[in-house]
Amino acid sequence: MDYLYKPGDTVRIRKDLSMGHSYYMKSGPYAEQESDYVSNEMMAMRGKLVHIDHTSFFGSYKIKECNGLWDDEMFEITTHQFRCKSLL
């Protein structure tokens, strides 16, 4: 099963991300894997746009802007991907 997000994708971290809440992967080989670990560093990223760097050995995402393992449900569903091309 493919991952919902690919390296280089821009995603927004949920504004309501909270410690102690369970989040799940909905894609990839470890779909339905549960994570309830959210660090203070991750909490500080709520509502921010971030970039998917790669997937970890454990089947979660790593992002460029913050440490930690991120699951699909930790991100808001975005309907638009903005890409800009240089006009030069």
Order of alpha helices (4+ residues) and beta strands (2+ residues): beta-beta-beta-alpha-beta-beta-beta
